[in-house]
Protein backbone atom coordinates (compact mmCIF):
# COMPACT_ATOMS: atom_id res chain seq x y z
CA UNK A 1 0.00 0.00 0.00
CA UNK A 2 1.37 3.39 -1.00
CA UNK A 3 1.40 5.54 2.16
CA UNK A 4 1.05 8.80 0.24
CA UNK A 5 2.63 12.17 1.00
CA UNK A 6 1.22 14.29 3.82
CA UNK A 7 0.07 17.73 2.75
CA UNK A 8 0.49 17.03 -0.96
CA UNK A 9 -3.02 18.16 -1.97
CA UNK A 10 -2.87 21.31 0.16
CA UNK A 11 0.60 22.18 -1.18
CA UNK A 12 -0.60 21.63 -4.75
CA UNK A 13 -3.61 23.93 -4.17
CA UNK A 14 -1.32 26.59 -2.68
CA UNK A 15 0.99 26.43 -5.71
CA UNK A 16 -2.00 26.57 -8.09
CA UNK A 17 -3.32 29.70 -6.38
CA UNK A 18 0.10 31.38 -6.42
CA UNK A 19 0.54 30.66 -10.14
CA UNK A 20 -2.98 31.88 -10.94
CA UNK A 21 -2.42 35.14 -9.04
CA UNK A 22 0.94 35.66 -10.71
CA UNK A 23 -0.53 35.11 -14.18
CA UNK A 24 -3.50 37.41 -13.46
CA UNK A 25 -1.30 40.26 -12.14
CA UNK A 26 1.24 39.99 -14.97
CA UNK A 27 -1.51 39.84 -17.59
CA UNK A 28 -3.08 42.99 -16.19
CA UNK A 29 0.12 44.97 -15.50
CA UNK A 30 2.72 43.39 -17.76
CA UNK A 31 5.61 41.19 -16.86
CA UNK A 32 7.95 43.82 -15.40
CA UNK A 33 5.48 45.94 -13.40
CA UNK A 34 3.51 42.83 -12.43
CA UNK A 35 6.69 41.24 -11.08
CA UNK A 36 7.36 44.32 -8.95
CA UNK A 37 3.78 44.33 -7.61
CA UNK A 38 4.02 40.63 -6.75
CA UNK A 39 7.36 41.18 -5.00
CA UNK A 40 6.09 43.98 -2.76
CA UNK A 41 2.61 42.68 -1.91
CA UNK A 42 1.59 39.81 0.31
CA UNK A 43 -0.32 36.78 -0.85
CA UNK A 44 -3.98 36.71 0.18
CA UNK A 45 -4.64 34.99 3.52
CA UNK A 46 -6.81 32.42 1.73
CA UNK A 47 -3.74 31.39 -0.30
CA UNK A 48 -1.39 31.37 2.70
CA UNK A 49 -3.85 29.11 4.56
CA UNK A 50 -3.21 26.31 2.06
CA UNK A 51 0.55 26.44 2.68
CA UNK A 52 -0.01 26.52 6.45
CA UNK A 53 -2.38 23.55 6.19
CA UNK A 54 0.18 21.55 4.21
CA UNK A 55 2.82 22.33 6.84
CA UNK A 56 0.48 21.20 9.64
CA UNK A 57 -0.28 17.94 7.84
CA UNK A 58 3.44 17.26 7.45
CA UNK A 59 4.02 17.90 11.18
CA UNK A 60 1.30 15.40 12.08
CA UNK A 61 2.83 12.86 9.67
CA UNK A 62 6.22 13.28 11.36
CA UNK A 63 4.64 12.58 14.75
CA UNK A 64 2.73 9.55 13.46
CA UNK A 65 5.89 8.15 11.86
CA UNK A 66 7.38 7.78 15.35
CA UNK A 67 4.54 5.55 16.60
CA UNK A 68 5.50 1.87 16.37
CA UNK A 69 3.06 -0.72 15.07
CA UNK A 70 0.80 1.57 13.04
CA UNK A 71 0.22 2.00 9.32
CA UNK A 72 -0.54 5.55 8.21
CA UNK A 73 -2.06 6.56 4.90
CA UNK A 74 -1.67 10.25 4.08
CA UNK A 75 -3.63 12.57 1.83
CA UNK A 76 -6.17 10.07 0.56
CA UNK A 77 -8.48 11.11 -2.27
CA UNK A 78 -12.20 10.62 -1.77
CA UNK A 79 -13.77 8.96 -4.82
CA UNK A 80 -16.19 11.13 -6.82
CA UNK A 81 -15.05 14.25 -4.90
CA UNK A 82 -12.39 16.96 -4.84
CA UNK A 83 -11.98 16.40 -1.09
CA UNK A 84 -9.28 14.42 0.67
CA UNK A 85 -8.66 12.81 4.05
CA UNK A 86 -5.47 14.02 5.74
CA UNK A 87 -4.46 10.81 7.54
CA UNK A 88 -5.91 7.35 8.07
CA UNK A 89 -4.19 5.48 10.90
CA UNK A 90 -4.53 1.71 11.18
CA UNK A 91 -3.44 0.55 14.61
CA UNK A 92 -4.07 -2.41 16.92
CA UNK A 93 -6.58 -0.18 18.77
CA UNK A 94 -8.60 0.47 15.61
CA UNK A 95 -8.81 2.74 12.60
CA UNK A 96 -8.52 6.49 13.11
CA UNK A 97 -9.27 9.34 10.72
CA UNK A 98 -7.05 12.30 11.64
CA UNK A 99 -7.86 15.76 10.30
CA UNK A 100 -4.87 18.04 10.92
CA UNK A 101 -5.59 21.66 11.82
CA UNK A 102 -2.89 24.28 12.33
CA UNK A 103 -4.28 26.67 14.94
CA UNK A 104 -2.49 28.60 17.68
CA UNK A 105 -4.00 29.05 21.11
CA UNK A 106 -5.34 26.93 23.94
CA UNK A 107 -7.88 24.17 23.23
CA UNK A 108 -11.01 24.54 25.37
CA UNK A 109 -14.59 23.31 25.39
CA UNK A 110 -16.76 26.23 26.56
CA UNK A 111 -20.41 26.39 27.49
CA UNK A 112 -21.85 29.30 25.48
CA UNK A 113 -25.42 28.59 26.59
CA UNK A 114 -27.46 30.71 28.95
CA UNK A 115 -28.38 30.17 32.54
CA UNK A 116 -30.79 27.31 31.79
CA UNK A 117 -29.35 25.97 28.54
CA UNK A 118 -26.11 24.13 27.77
CA UNK A 119 -24.48 24.91 24.43
CA UNK A 120 -20.95 23.48 24.28
CA UNK A 121 -18.51 24.94 21.74
CA UNK A 122 -14.93 23.92 20.87
CA UNK A 123 -12.42 26.79 20.84
CA UNK A 124 -8.74 27.01 19.95
CA UNK A 125 -7.64 30.41 21.15
CA UNK A 126 -10.38 32.76 19.96
CA UNK A 127 -11.41 30.52 17.03
CA UNK A 128 -14.71 28.64 17.32
CA UNK A 129 -13.76 25.24 15.89
CA UNK A 130 -17.03 23.45 16.70
CA UNK A 131 -17.88 23.02 13.03
CA UNK A 132 -14.66 21.03 12.52
CA UNK A 133 -15.96 18.25 14.76
CA UNK A 134 -19.20 18.15 12.79
CA UNK A 135 -17.42 18.28 9.43
CA UNK A 136 -15.26 15.22 10.11
CA UNK A 137 -18.40 13.08 9.90
CA UNK A 138 -18.32 12.77 6.10
CA UNK A 139 -14.73 11.50 6.31
CA UNK A 140 -15.79 8.81 8.79
CA UNK A 141 -18.65 7.75 6.50
CA UNK A 142 -16.25 7.44 3.54
CA UNK A 143 -13.70 5.35 5.45
CA UNK A 144 -16.38 3.17 7.06
CA UNK A 145 -17.85 2.54 3.63
CA UNK A 146 -14.44 1.53 2.31
CA UNK A 147 -13.89 -0.77 5.30
CA UNK A 148 -17.38 -2.32 5.20
CA UNK A 149 -18.43 -0.49 8.38
CA UNK A 150 -15.50 -1.42 10.60
CA UNK A 151 -15.11 0.86 13.62
CA UNK A 152 -13.43 4.15 12.71
CA UNK A 153 -12.56 6.82 15.29
CA UNK A 154 -12.66 10.51 14.31
CA UNK A 155 -9.74 12.62 15.58
CA UNK A 156 -8.99 16.35 15.34
CA UNK A 157 -5.28 16.97 15.81
CA UNK A 158 -4.49 20.60 16.66
CA UNK A 159 -0.88 20.86 15.56
CA UNK A 160 0.50 23.90 17.38
CA UNK A 161 -2.24 24.56 19.94
CA UNK A 162 -1.65 24.74 23.70
CA UNK A 163 -3.57 22.53 26.13
CA UNK A 164 -4.62 23.37 29.68
CA UNK A 165 -2.57 21.64 32.37
CA UNK A 166 -5.69 20.76 34.36
CA UNK A 167 -8.58 18.92 32.70
CA UNK A 168 -7.64 19.26 29.03
CA UNK A 169 -10.57 18.41 26.76
CA UNK A 170 -10.27 14.94 25.28
CA UNK A 171 -13.36 14.80 23.08
CA UNK A 172 -16.03 17.02 21.53
CA UNK A 173 -19.22 15.70 19.97
CA UNK A 174 -17.77 12.21 19.70
CA UNK A 175 -14.52 13.44 18.08
CA UNK A 176 -11.25 12.81 19.93
CA UNK A 177 -9.13 15.93 20.46
CA UNK A 178 -5.38 15.40 20.28
CA UNK A 179 -2.09 17.25 20.00
CA UNK A 180 0.91 16.01 18.05
CA UNK A 181 2.33 14.69 21.34
CA UNK A 182 -0.77 12.81 22.47
CA UNK A 183 -1.61 11.47 19.02
Buried (B, 14 or more C-beta within 10 A) or exposed (E): EEBBBBBBBBBEBBBEBBEEBEEEBBEEBEEEEBBEBBEEEEBEEEBBBBBBBBBBBBBBBEBBEEEEEBEBBBBBEBEEEEEBBBBBBBBEEEBBBBBBBBBEBEBBBEEEEEEEEEEEBBBBBEBEBBEBBEBBBEBBEBBBEBEEEEEBBBBBBBBBBBBEEEEBBEBBBEBBBBBBEEB
